Amino acid sequence: MAIRWIIVAALLCAPTVTLAQPTLEQRVQRMEDESAIRRMLIEYGALLDAKDYRSYAALFAPDGVWQGGFGTFTGPAAIEAMLVANLGAPEAGFVNKSNFHMLTNPLIAIDGDRAQVESKYLFWTASPDNRPTPLLAGRYVDEFVRVGGEWRIARRTTWGQIPFRDPNLPVQAGAAPPVAAPSSEQRLRQVEDQLAIQRVLVEYGARIDARDYAGYAALFAREGTWRNGATVRRGRAEIEQLLVGLFGAPAADYVNREDYHLISNPQIDVDGDRAIVRSRHLLVMRGADGSPVPELAGVYEDEFIREDGEWKILHRVDNPIMPTAEEWRREMAERRAR
C-alpha cells in the first residue's frame, strides 16, 4: 500500500508536458492548403463540364494517375488524350447546356506536402423536357502532392456508387520576375475573404427561401444589379420589389415548405476589394405527390465588392441552364395563373 501512495505522489509531482501550439504561420498555411485543395476539387468539375481538357489535365502532377471507368492513365498528356477519345473534342465556342457536375463533402487530411482527400460527386444531365436529372452518384478518392509550391493530383480514383462502378474493372515564354511572398497576415486575409464570400452565396439562397426580401436585397451593394436575360434590377429597392412581384408578401409567420435552393461549386478569385465569383444553383420544389423535385439548375456569375468593410454583390447575372430562361419564365407565368 505504501508503494502505491509513493507512485501516486511521484506522478502528481511530475512536470506537466505542454504540447507546442501551432504558430500563426502554420495555421495560415494549413488553411491555405485546404482552401487550395477545395478549389481544385471544384475546378476539376468546372473544367470537365467546359470540355477544357488541357486545363483539366494540368490539375494532375507530371506523373499523376487517373483511374476510372475508361481505364488507368498516367500523366497530363495521356489524361487529356483519354478525354478527347472518349468524350470528343469540343467545338469552338462550346457552352455546356446539357450536363454538369456537383462536387460536395470534401474530407481533407494534410500531412506536409501530401494530402489524402475524399469527396462526392453527383452528375446531372438534361431530361427530355430539359429538367436537371441526376444520372450518376459517386466519390473521388485522391492523393494530392505539392509540386513547385502548388497542389496537384497525384492519383485520383473515381468510384461509381449509384450505379456502382468498380474502377479496377474499367469498361473498355520567358520566366516571370520573382514576386515577394505574401505575409501571413495577407494570406490569412485572402482565406477570410473567400470564406466571407462563400457565406454570402449561401445566405442568398437561405434568404430567398425564407422570403426575407429585405435581407436578400441587403446582400447587394448600394449600386448592385441583378440580371436575368433582358431583365435587370438596379439598387436594393428594385431588387426587393422584384421578389415581392414574384412571390407576393409573405405572412408574418411564414415557413417555406414548398421549395429551397442548393448553392454549390463556388469559384472565387479575390483581388483586393473586388472579387469575381462563379457558382451553381439548383432549385428543388415540392412535387405533386409531396416529394422533392429538381426544377431549375443554373449558374451565378458575380462581381463582388468590399463596401463598408463587408463583401457585397455588385453585379449578379443569373443564367438558367435547365430549363432555359424562356422556358422557366413561361412555366412561372403558368404557375401564377393557376
ChimeraX attribute file (.defattr): number of C-alpha atoms within 10 A of each C-alpha:
attribute: neighborCount
match mode: 1-to-1
recipient: residues
	/A:1	5
	/A:2	6
	/A:3	8
	/A:4	9
	/A:5	10
	/A:6	11
	/A:7	11
	/A:8	11
	/A:9	11
	/A:10	11
	/A:11	11
	/A:12	10
	/A:13	9
	/A:14	9
	/A:15	8
	/A:16	8
	/A:17	6
	/A:18	6
	/A:19	6
	/A:20	6
	/A:21	8
	/A:22	9
	/A:23	9
	/A:24	12
	/A:25	13
	/A:26	12
	/A:27	14
	/A:28	19
	/A:29	15
	/A:30	15
	/A:31	15
	/A:32	16
	/A:33	20
	/A:34	20
	/A:35	14
	/A:36	15
	/A:37	22
	/A:38	22
	/A:39	15
	/A:40	18
	/A:41	23
	/A:42	19
	/A:43	19
	/A:44	20
	/A:45	19
	/A:46	20
	/A:47	17
	/A:48	18
	/A:49	18
	/A:50	16
	/A:51	21
	/A:52	18
	/A:53	23
	/A:54	17
	/A:55	15
	/A:56	22
	/A:57	25
	/A:58	18
	/A:59	20
	/A:60	26
	/A:61	21
	/A:62	16
	/A:63	13
	/A:64	23
	/A:65	21
	/A:66	26
	/A:67	20
	/A:68	20
	/A:69	18
	/A:70	16
	/A:71	14
	/A:72	17
	/A:73	19
	/A:74	17
	/A:75	17
	/A:76	23
	/A:77	15
	/A:78	15
	/A:79	23
	/A:80	18
	/A:81	17
	/A:82	19
	/A:83	19
	/A:84	15
	/A:85	11
	/A:86	9
	/A:87	12
	/A:88	11
	/A:89	14
	/A:90	14
	/A:91	8
	/A:92	6
	/A:93	6
	/A:94	11
	/A:95	11
	/A:96	12
	/A:97	17
	/A:98	16
	/A:99	19
	/A:100	23
	/A:101	23
	/A:102	20
	/A:103	24
	/A:104	17
	/A:105	11
	/A:106	17
	/A:107	13
	/A:108	18
	/A:109	14
	/A:110	16
	/A:111	10
	/A:112	10
	/A:113	13
	/A:114	17
	/A:115	21
	/A:116	15
	/A:117	21
	/A:118	18
	/A:119	18
	/A:120	20
	/A:121	22
	/A:122	17
	/A:123	17
	/A:124	19
	/A:125	18
	/A:126	19
	/A:127	15
	/A:128	8
	/A:129	9
	/A:130	18
	/A:131	20
	/A:132	26
	/A:133	18
	/A:134	17
	/A:135	14
	/A:136	16
	/A:137	18
	/A:138	18
	/A:139	19
	/A:140	20
	/A:141	16
	/A:142	21
	/A:143	21
	/A:144	23
	/A:145	23
	/A:146	16
	/A:147	15
	/A:148	7
	/A:149	8
	/A:150	13
	/A:151	21
	/A:152	23
	/A:153	27
	/A:154	23
	/A:155	20
	/A:156	20
	/A:157	20
	/A:158	21
	/A:159	22
	/A:160	20
	/A:161	14
	/A:162	11
	/A:163	10
	/A:164	11
	/A:165	16
	/A:166	14
	/A:167	18
	/A:168	14
	/A:169	11
	/A:170	13
	/A:171	11
	/A:172	6
	/A:173	3
	/A:174	4
	/A:175	5
	/A:176	6
	/A:177	6
	/A:178	6
	/A:179	6
	/A:180	6
	/A:181	8
	/A:182	9
	/A:183	11
	/A:184	15
	/A:185	11
	/A:186	12
	/A:187	17
	/A:188	18
	/A:189	14
	/A:190	16
	/A:191	18
	/A:192	13
	/A:193	23
	/A:194	19
	/A:195	14
	/A:196	13
	/A:197	23
	/A:198	20
	/A:199	12
	/A:200	18
	/A:201	23
	/A:202	14
	/A:203	16
	/A:204	21
	/A:205	19
	/A:206	18
	/A:207	17
	/A:208	20
	/A:209	19
	/A:210	17
	/A:211	21
	/A:212	19
	/A:213	22
	/A:214	16
	/A:215	17
	/A:216	22
	/A:217	25
	/A:218	19
	/A:219	20
	/A:220	26
	/A:221	22
	/A:222	16
	/A:223	11
	/A:224	23
	/A:225	21
	/A:226	22
	/A:227	17
	/A:228	14
	/A:229	11
	/A:230	5
	/A:231	7
	/A:232	14
	/A:233	16
	/A:234	17
	/A:235	17
	/A:236	23
	/A:237	14
	/A:238	16
	/A:239	22
	/A:240	18
	/A:241	17
	/A:242	17
	/A:243	18
	/A:244	15
	/A:245	9
	/A:246	11
	/A:247	13
	/A:248	11
	/A:249	14
	/A:250	14
	/A:251	8
	/A:252	6
	/A:253	6
	/A:254	11
	/A:255	11
	/A:256	12
	/A:257	11
	/A:258	12
	/A:259	17
	/A:260	19
	/A:261	20
	/A:262	13
	/A:263	22
	/A:264	20
	/A:265	22
	/A:266	21
	/A:267	19
	/A:268	20
	/A:269	16
	/A:270	17
	/A:271	11
	/A:272	11
	/A:273	13
	/A:274	18
	/A:275	21
	/A:276	15
	/A:277	21
	/A:278	18
	/A:279	20
	/A:280	23
	/A:281	23
	/A:282	21
	/A:283	19
	/A:284	18
	/A:285	18
	/A:286	15
	/A:287	13
	/A:288	8
	/A:289	7
	/A:290	10
	/A:291	9
	/A:292	15
	/A:293	17
	/A:294	19
	/A:295	19
	/A:296	21
	/A:297	26
	/A:298	22
	/A:299	18
	/A:300	20
	/A:301	17
	/A:302	21
	/A:303	21
	/A:304	24
	/A:305	24
	/A:306	16
	/A:307	15
	/A:308	8
	/A:309	8
	/A:310	13
	/A:311	22
	/A:312	23
	/A:313	28
	/A:314	23
	/A:315	20
	/A:316	20
	/A:317	17
	/A:318	19
	/A:319	18
	/A:320	22
	/A:321	23
	/A:322	25
	/A:323	22
	/A:324	17
	/A:325	17
	/A:326	11
	/A:327	13
	/A:328	16
	/A:329	12
	/A:330	11
	/A:331	13
	/A:332	13
	/A:333	11
	/A:334	10
	/A:335	9
	/A:336	9
	/A:337	7
	/A:338	6
